[in-house]
Amino acid sequence: MLEKLIVFLQDELEIPADQVSLALRHTQAIPAQVPMELWKYGLINIAQLEKIFDWLEYS
């Protein structure tokens, strides 16, 4: 699940690998926490946050 989330973030939302890595370090790689960390640090906007939550729900 985590690997698929990373691919989604980088390929679909074009979030740079270093930003994804930052979120992963702060969440201990728990997929459900990654979107909030990205948003908390201002690395994604609210529309992207919603897309990630939708993806998590339906994946």
HTML snippet that shows the backbone in 3Dmol.js (N, CA, C, O; Angstrom):
<script src="https://3Dmol.org/build/3Dmol-min.js"></script>
<div id="view" style="width:600px;height:400px;position:relative"></div>
<script>
const pdb = `
ATOM      1  N   MET A   1       0.814  -1.198   0.000  1.00  0.00           N
ATOM      2  CA  MET A   1       0.000   0.000   0.000  1.00  0.00           C
ATOM      3  C   MET A   1       0.859   1.265   0.000  1.00  0.00           C
ATOM      4  O   MET A   1       0.575   2.207  -0.740  1.00  0.00           O
ATOM      5  N   LEU A   2       1.887   1.290   0.810  1.00  0.00           N
ATOM      6  CA  LEU A   2       2.746   2.467   0.906  1.00  0.00           C
ATOM      7  C   LEU A   2       3.435   2.747  -0.428  1.00  0.00           C
ATOM      8  O   LEU A   2       3.526   3.896  -0.859  1.00  0.00           O
ATOM      9  N   GLU A   3       3.918   1.687  -1.077  1.00  0.00           N
ATOM     10  CA  GLU A   3       4.607   1.866  -2.357  1.00  0.00           C
ATOM     11  C   GLU A   3       3.657   2.452  -3.398  1.00  0.00           C
ATOM     12  O   GLU A   3       4.048   3.326  -4.171  1.00  0.00           O
ATOM     13  N   LYS A   4       2.412   1.977  -3.422  1.00  0.00           N
ATOM     14  CA  LYS A   4       1.424   2.489  -4.377  1.00  0.00           C
ATOM     15  C   LYS A   4       1.091   3.946  -4.083  1.00  0.00           C
ATOM     16  O   LYS A   4       0.906   4.742  -5.004  1.00  0.00           O
ATOM     17  N   LEU A   5       1.014   4.296  -2.807  1.00  0.00           N
ATOM     18  CA  LEU A   5       0.756   5.682  -2.430  1.00  0.00           C
ATOM     19  C   LEU A   5       1.889   6.582  -2.915  1.00  0.00           C
ATOM     20  O   LEU A   5       1.635   7.661  -3.450  1.00  0.00           O
ATOM     21  N   ILE A   6       3.105   6.159  -2.737  1.00  0.00           N
ATOM     22  CA  ILE A   6       4.258   6.951  -3.168  1.00  0.00           C
ATOM     23  C   ILE A   6       4.217   7.169  -4.676  1.00  0.00           C
ATOM     24  O   ILE A   6       4.455   8.277  -5.155  1.00  0.00           O
ATOM     25  N   VAL A   7       3.916   6.119  -5.416  1.00  0.00           N
ATOM     26  CA  VAL A   7       3.813   6.241  -6.880  1.00  0.00           C
ATOM     27  C   VAL A   7       2.709   7.224  -7.245  1.00  0.00           C
ATOM     28  O   VAL A   7       2.903   8.072  -8.116  1.00  0.00           O
ATOM     29  N   PHE A   8       1.556   7.125  -6.592  1.00  0.00           N
ATOM     30  CA  PHE A   8       0.454   8.041  -6.848  1.00  0.00           C
ATOM     31  C   PHE A   8       0.873   9.488  -6.576  1.00  0.00           C
ATOM     32  O   PHE A   8       0.624  10.373  -7.395  1.00  0.00           O
ATOM     33  N   LEU A   9       1.496   9.724  -5.448  1.00  0.00           N
ATOM     34  CA  LEU A   9       1.907  11.078  -5.085  1.00  0.00           C
ATOM     35  C   LEU A   9       2.877  11.661  -6.103  1.00  0.00           C
ATOM     36  O   LEU A   9       2.755  12.821  -6.497  1.00  0.00           O
ATOM     37  N   GLN A  10       3.833  10.855  -6.523  1.00  0.00           N
ATOM     38  CA  GLN A  10       4.860  11.353  -7.432  1.00  0.00           C
ATOM     39  C   GLN A  10       4.384  11.409  -8.881  1.00  0.00           C
ATOM     40  O   GLN A  10       4.696  12.363  -9.593  1.00  0.00           O
ATOM     41  N   ASP A  11       3.637  10.404  -9.327  1.00  0.00           N
ATOM     42  CA  ASP A  11       3.235  10.353 -10.732  1.00  0.00           C
ATOM     43  C   ASP A  11       1.972  11.158 -11.016  1.00  0.00           C
ATOM     44  O   ASP A  11       1.931  11.919 -11.983  1.00  0.00           O
ATOM     45  N   GLU A  12       0.961  11.003 -10.204  1.00  0.00           N
ATOM     46  CA  GLU A  12      -0.316  11.658 -10.470  1.00  0.00           C
ATOM     47  C   GLU A  12      -0.351  13.112  -9.976  1.00  0.00           C
ATOM     48  O   GLU A  12      -0.869  13.993 -10.663  1.00  0.00           O
ATOM     49  N   LEU A  13       0.195  13.351  -8.796  1.00  0.00           N
ATOM     50  CA  LEU A  13       0.152  14.703  -8.223  1.00  0.00           C
ATOM     51  C   LEU A  13       1.457  15.472  -8.412  1.00  0.00           C
ATOM     52  O   LEU A  13       1.551  16.650  -8.068  1.00  0.00           O
ATOM     53  N   GLU A  14       2.459  14.794  -8.962  1.00  0.00           N
ATOM     54  CA  GLU A  14       3.763  15.407  -9.244  1.00  0.00           C
ATOM     55  C   GLU A  14       4.415  16.039  -8.018  1.00  0.00           C
ATOM     56  O   GLU A  14       4.989  17.125  -8.095  1.00  0.00           O
ATOM     57  N   ILE A  15       4.317  15.350  -6.899  1.00  0.00           N
ATOM     58  CA  ILE A  15       4.971  15.800  -5.669  1.00  0.00           C
ATOM     59  C   ILE A  15       6.398  15.267  -5.700  1.00  0.00           C
ATOM     60  O   ILE A  15       6.599  14.061  -5.846  1.00  0.00           O
ATOM     61  N   PRO A  16       7.384  16.134  -5.566  1.00  0.00           N
ATOM     62  CA  PRO A  16       8.784  15.705  -5.635  1.00  0.00           C
ATOM     63  C   PRO A  16       9.130  14.649  -4.566  1.00  0.00           C
ATOM     64  O   PRO A  16       8.573  14.634  -3.468  1.00  0.00           O
ATOM     65  N   ALA A  17      10.056  13.786  -4.931  1.00  0.00           N
ATOM     66  CA  ALA A  17      10.467  12.688  -4.057  1.00  0.00           C
ATOM     67  C   ALA A  17      10.964  13.183  -2.705  1.00  0.00           C
ATOM     68  O   ALA A  17      10.701  12.546  -1.686  1.00  0.00           O
ATOM     69  N   ASP A  18      11.674  14.301  -2.675  1.00  0.00           N
ATOM     70  CA  ASP A  18      12.195  14.791  -1.397  1.00  0.00           C
ATOM     71  C   ASP A  18      11.064  15.234  -0.466  1.00  0.00           C
ATOM     72  O   ASP A  18      11.178  15.095   0.752  1.00  0.00           O
ATOM     73  N   GLN A  19       9.981  15.763  -1.024  1.00  0.00           N
ATOM     74  CA  GLN A  19       8.852  16.157  -0.197  1.00  0.00           C
ATOM     75  C   GLN A  19       8.096  14.939   0.329  1.00  0.00           C
ATOM     76  O   GLN A  19       7.638  14.931   1.471  1.00  0.00           O
ATOM     77  N   VAL A  20       7.970  13.922  -0.504  1.00  0.00           N
ATOM     78  CA  VAL A  20       7.346  12.667  -0.062  1.00  0.00           C
ATOM     79  C   VAL A  20       8.186  12.051   1.046  1.00  0.00           C
ATOM     80  O   VAL A  20       7.648  11.572   2.043  1.00  0.00           O
ATOM     81  N   SER A  21       9.494  12.063   0.875  1.00  0.00           N
ATOM     82  CA  SER A  21      10.390  11.507   1.896  1.00  0.00           C
ATOM     83  C   SER A  21      10.258  12.241   3.223  1.00  0.00           C
ATOM     84  O   SER A  21      10.277  11.618   4.285  1.00  0.00           O
ATOM     85  N   LEU A  22      10.126  13.552   3.167  1.00  0.00           N
ATOM     86  CA  LEU A  22       9.942  14.341   4.385  1.00  0.00           C
ATOM     87  C   LEU A  22       8.685  13.893   5.124  1.00  0.00           C
ATOM     88  O   LEU A  22       8.720  13.682   6.337  1.00  0.00           O
ATOM     89  N   ALA A  23       7.594  13.749   4.411  1.00  0.00           N
ATOM     90  CA  ALA A  23       6.338  13.314   5.033  1.00  0.00           C
ATOM     91  C   ALA A  23       6.473  11.909   5.605  1.00  0.00           C
ATOM     92  O   ALA A  23       5.966  11.632   6.692  1.00  0.00           O
ATOM     93  N   LEU A  24       7.142  11.033   4.894  1.00  0.00           N
ATOM     94  CA  LEU A  24       7.305   9.656   5.366  1.00  0.00           C
ATOM     95  C   LEU A  24       8.127   9.603   6.655  1.00  0.00           C
ATOM     96  O   LEU A  24       7.825   8.815   7.551  1.00  0.00           O
ATOM     97  N   ARG A  25       9.144  10.424   6.748  1.00  0.00           N
ATOM     98  CA  ARG A  25       9.971  10.459   7.965  1.00  0.00           C
ATOM     99  C   ARG A  25       9.152  10.894   9.171  1.00  0.00           C
ATOM    100  O   ARG A  25       9.356  10.384  10.273  1.00  0.00           O
ATOM    101  N   HIS A  26       8.240  11.818   8.979  1.00  0.00           N
ATOM    102  CA  HIS A  26       7.453  12.361  10.085  1.00  0.00           C
ATOM    103  C   HIS A  26       6.243  11.514  10.451  1.00  0.00           C
ATOM    104  O   HIS A  26       5.605  11.753  11.476  1.00  0.00           O
ATOM    105  N   THR A  27       5.924  10.534   9.626  1.00  0.00           N
ATOM    106  CA  THR A  27       4.752   9.691   9.892  1.00  0.00           C
ATOM    107  C   THR A  27       5.128   8.265  10.215  1.00  0.00           C
ATOM    108  O   THR A  27       4.255   7.436  10.471  1.00  0.00           O
ATOM    109  N   GLN A  28       6.392   7.972  10.208  1.00  0.00           N
ATOM    110  CA  GLN A  28       6.867   6.603  10.402  1.00  0.00           C
ATOM    111  C   GLN A  28       6.259   5.689   9.345  1.00  0.00           C
ATOM    112  O   GLN A  28       5.968   4.522   9.608  1.00  0.00           O
ATOM    113  N   ALA A  29       6.069   6.239   8.144  1.00  0.00           N
ATOM    114  CA  ALA A  29       5.595   5.516   6.963  1.00  0.00           C
ATOM    115  C   ALA A  29       4.209   4.911   7.131  1.00  0.00           C
ATOM    116  O   ALA A  29       3.932   3.847   6.576  1.00  0.00           O
ATOM    117  N   ILE A  30       3.343   5.561   7.877  1.00  0.00           N
ATOM    118  CA  ILE A  30       1.953   5.122   8.003  1.00  0.00           C
ATOM    119  C   ILE A  30       1.169   5.839   6.903  1.00  0.00           C
ATOM    120  O   ILE A  30       1.006   7.058   6.961  1.00  0.00           O
ATOM    121  N   PRO A  31       0.676   5.095   5.894  1.00  0.00           N
ATOM    122  CA  PRO A  31       0.060   5.731   4.730  1.00  0.00           C
ATOM    123  C   PRO A  31      -1.039   6.745   5.051  1.00  0.00           C
ATOM    124  O   PRO A  31      -1.088   7.798   4.415  1.00  0.00           O
ATOM    125  N   ALA A  32      -1.887   6.477   5.977  1.00  0.00           N
ATOM    126  CA  ALA A  32      -3.005   7.377   6.273  1.00  0.00           C
ATOM    127  C   ALA A  32      -2.546   8.718   6.846  1.00  0.00           C
ATOM    128  O   ALA A  32      -3.292   9.695   6.789  1.00  0.00           O
ATOM    129  N   GLN A  33      -1.349   8.781   7.388  1.00  0.00           N
ATOM    130  CA  GLN A  33      -0.852  10.025   7.971  1.00  0.00           C
ATOM    131  C   GLN A  33      -0.064  10.878   6.981  1.00  0.00           C
ATOM    132  O   GLN A  33       0.137  12.071   7.209  1.00  0.00           O
ATOM    133  N   VAL A  34       0.375  10.279   5.902  1.00  0.00           N
ATOM    134  CA  VAL A  34       1.210  10.991   4.932  1.00  0.00           C
ATOM    135  C   VAL A  34       0.516  12.227   4.356  1.00  0.00           C
ATOM    136  O   VAL A  34       1.139  13.287   4.300  1.00  0.00           O
ATOM    137  N   PRO A  35      -0.758  12.137   3.922  1.00  0.00           N
ATOM    138  CA  PRO A  35      -1.387  13.337   3.355  1.00  0.00           C
ATOM    139  C   PRO A  35      -1.434  14.523   4.318  1.00  0.00           C
ATOM    140  O   PRO A  35      -1.211  15.663   3.909  1.00  0.00           O
ATOM    141  N   MET A  36      -1.716  14.267   5.574  1.00  0.00           N
ATOM    142  CA  MET A  36      -1.795  15.361   6.540  1.00  0.00           C
ATOM    143  C   MET A  36      -0.427  15.998   6.775  1.00  0.00           C
ATOM    144  O   MET A  36      -0.330  17.210   6.971  1.00  0.00           O
ATOM    145  N   GLU A  37       0.605  15.205   6.756  1.00  0.00           N
ATOM    146  CA  GLU A  37       1.954  15.767   6.916  1.00  0.00           C
ATOM    147  C   GLU A  37       2.310  16.637   5.722  1.00  0.00           C
ATOM    148  O   GLU A  37       2.875  17.718   5.890  1.00  0.00           O
ATOM    149  N   LEU A  38       1.988  16.184   4.525  1.00  0.00           N
ATOM    150  CA  LEU A  38       2.260  16.991   3.338  1.00  0.00           C
ATOM    151  C   LEU A  38       1.514  18.320   3.418  1.00  0.00           C
ATOM    152  O   LEU A  38       2.063  19.372   3.088  1.00  0.00           O
ATOM    153  N   TRP A  39       0.266  18.260   3.857  1.00  0.00           N
ATOM    154  CA  TRP A  39      -0.551  19.476   3.954  1.00  0.00           C
ATOM    155  C   TRP A  39      -0.053  20.378   5.082  1.00  0.00           C
ATOM    156  O   TRP A  39       0.000  21.598   4.931  1.00  0.00           O
ATOM    157  N   LYS A  40       0.308  19.775   6.205  1.00  0.00           N
ATOM    158  CA  LYS A  40       0.784  20.540   7.361  1.00  0.00           C
ATOM    159  C   LYS A  40       2.014  21.382   7.010  1.00  0.00           C
ATOM    160  O   LYS A  40       2.165  22.508   7.484  1.00  0.00           O
ATOM    161  N   TYR A  41       2.876  20.827   6.184  1.00  0.00           N
ATOM    162  CA  TYR A  41       4.096  21.544   5.798  1.00  0.00           C
ATOM    163  C   TYR A  41       3.899  22.422   4.559  1.00  0.00           C
ATOM    164  O   TYR A  41       4.852  23.016   4.055  1.00  0.00           O
ATOM    165  N   GLY A  42       2.666  22.498   4.075  1.00  0.00           N
ATOM    166  CA  GLY A  42       2.385  23.349   2.925  1.00  0.00           C
ATOM    167  C   GLY A  42       2.890  22.807   1.609  1.00  0.00           C
ATOM    168  O   GLY A  42       3.106  23.568   0.666  1.00  0.00           O
ATOM    169  N   LEU A  43       3.083  21.498   1.531  1.00  0.00           N
ATOM    170  CA  LEU A  43       3.629  20.885   0.327  1.00  0.00           C
ATOM    171  C   LEU A  43       2.551  20.504  -0.683  1.00  0.00           C
ATOM    172  O   LEU A  43       2.854  20.230  -1.844  1.00  0.00           O
ATOM    173  N   ILE A  44       1.298  20.486  -0.243  1.00  0.00           N
ATOM    174  CA  ILE A  44       0.165  20.232  -1.128  1.00  0.00           C
ATOM    175  C   ILE A  44      -0.964  21.203  -0.769  1.00  0.00           C
ATOM    176  O   ILE A  44      -0.996  21.760   0.328  1.00  0.00           O
ATOM    177  N   ASN A  45      -1.875  21.391  -1.701  1.00  0.00           N
ATOM    178  CA  ASN A  45      -3.024  22.251  -1.422  1.00  0.00           C
ATOM    179  C   ASN A  45      -4.228  21.390  -1.022  1.00  0.00           C
ATOM    180  O   ASN A  45      -4.144  20.162  -1.010  1.00  0.00           O
ATOM    181  N   ILE A  46      -5.322  22.031  -0.701  1.00  0.00           N
ATOM    182  CA  ILE A  46      -6.499  21.316  -0.196  1.00  0.00           C
ATOM    183  C   ILE A  46      -7.085  20.398  -1.275  1.00  0.00           C
ATOM    184  O   ILE A  46      -7.575  19.313  -0.958  1.00  0.00           O
ATOM    185  N   ALA A  47      -7.043  20.814  -2.529  1.00  0.00           N
ATOM    186  CA  ALA A  47      -7.559  19.963  -3.615  1.00  0.00           C
ATOM    187  C   ALA A  47      -6.731  18.685  -3.735  1.00  0.00           C
ATOM    188  O   ALA A  47      -7.281  17.601  -3.932  1.00  0.00           O
ATOM    189  N   GLN A  48      -5.415  18.815  -3.618  1.00  0.00           N
ATOM    190  CA  GLN A  48      -4.553  17.638  -3.672  1.00  0.00           C
ATOM    191  C   GLN A  48      -4.808  16.739  -2.466  1.00  0.00           C
ATOM    192  O   GLN A  48      -4.822  15.514  -2.592  1.00  0.00           O
ATOM    193  N   LEU A  49      -5.010  17.345  -1.300  1.00  0.00           N
ATOM    194  CA  LEU A  49      -5.299  16.578  -0.090  1.00  0.00           C
ATOM    195  C   LEU A  49      -6.557  15.735  -0.285  1.00  0.00           C
ATOM    196  O   LEU A  49      -6.584  14.558   0.074  1.00  0.00           O
ATOM    197  N   GLU A  50      -7.594  16.341  -0.852  1.00  0.00           N
ATOM    198  CA  GLU A  50      -8.833  15.612  -1.107  1.00  0.00           C
ATOM    199  C   GLU A  50      -8.623  14.467  -2.091  1.00  0.00           C
ATOM    200  O   GLU A  50      -9.185  13.387  -1.911  1.00  0.00           O
ATOM    201  N   LYS A  51      -7.813  14.694  -3.135  1.00  0.00           N
ATOM    202  CA  LYS A  51      -7.520  13.635  -4.107  1.00  0.00           C
ATOM    203  C   LYS A  51      -6.808  12.465  -3.436  1.00  0.00           C
ATOM    204  O   LYS A  51      -7.092  11.305  -3.734  1.00  0.00           O
ATOM    205  N   ILE A  52      -5.891  12.770  -2.535  1.00  0.00           N
ATOM    206  CA  ILE A  52      -5.158  11.707  -1.843  1.00  0.00           C
ATOM    207  C   ILE A  52      -6.102  10.914  -0.951  1.00  0.00           C
ATOM    208  O   ILE A  52      -6.049   9.684  -0.930  1.00  0.00           O
ATOM    209  N   PHE A  53      -6.968  11.609  -0.212  1.00  0.00           N
ATOM    210  CA  PHE A  53      -7.920  10.898   0.634  1.00  0.00           C
ATOM    211  C   PHE A  53      -8.868  10.038  -0.187  1.00  0.00           C
ATOM    212  O   PHE A  53      -9.192   8.919   0.210  1.00  0.00           O
ATOM    213  N   ASP A  54      -9.316  10.553  -1.334  1.00  0.00           N
ATOM    214  CA  ASP A  54     -10.159   9.747  -2.223  1.00  0.00           C
ATOM    215  C   ASP A  54      -9.400   8.517  -2.698  1.00  0.00           C
ATOM    216  O   ASP A  54      -9.944   7.413  -2.710  1.00  0.00           O
ATOM    217  N   TRP A  55      -8.155   8.704  -3.084  1.00  0.00           N
ATOM    218  CA  TRP A  55      -7.338   7.583  -3.559  1.00  0.00           C
ATOM    219  C   TRP A  55      -7.181   6.551  -2.435  1.00  0.00           C
ATOM    220  O   TRP A  55      -7.329   5.353  -2.676  1.00  0.00           O
ATOM    221  N   LEU A  56      -6.888   6.994  -1.233  1.00  0.00           N
ATOM    222  CA  LEU A  56      -6.723   6.072  -0.110  1.00  0.00           C
ATOM    223  C   LEU A  56      -8.025   5.296   0.170  1.00  0.00           C
ATOM    224  O   LEU A  56      -7.995   4.106   0.486  1.00  0.00           O
ATOM    225  N   GLU A  57      -9.136   5.976   0.051  1.00  0.00           N
ATOM    226  CA  GLU A  57     -10.423   5.338   0.328  1.00  0.00           C
ATOM    227  C   GLU A  57     -10.757   4.255  -0.685  1.00  0.00           C
ATOM    228  O   GLU A  57     -11.305   3.213  -0.324  1.00  0.00           O
ATOM    229  N   TYR A  58     -10.435   4.490  -1.937  1.00  0.00           N
ATOM    230  CA  TYR A  58     -10.843   3.566  -2.992  1.00  0.00           C
ATOM    231  C   TYR A  58      -9.743   2.631  -3.461  1.00  0.00           C
ATOM    232  O   TYR A  58      -9.960   1.845  -4.383  1.00  0.00           O
ATOM    233  N   SER A  59      -8.601   2.695  -2.867  1.00  0.00           N
ATOM    234  CA  SER A  59      -7.501   1.791  -3.276  1.00  0.00           C
ATOM    235  C   SER A  59      -7.457   0.545  -2.439  1.00  0.00           C
ATOM    236  O   SER A  59      -6.598  -0.311  -2.652  1.00  0.00           O
TER     237      SER A  59
END
`;
const viewer = $3Dmol.createViewer("view");
viewer.addModel(pdb, "pdb");
viewer.setStyle({}, {cartoon: {color: "spectrum"}});
viewer.zoomTo();
viewer.render();
</script>
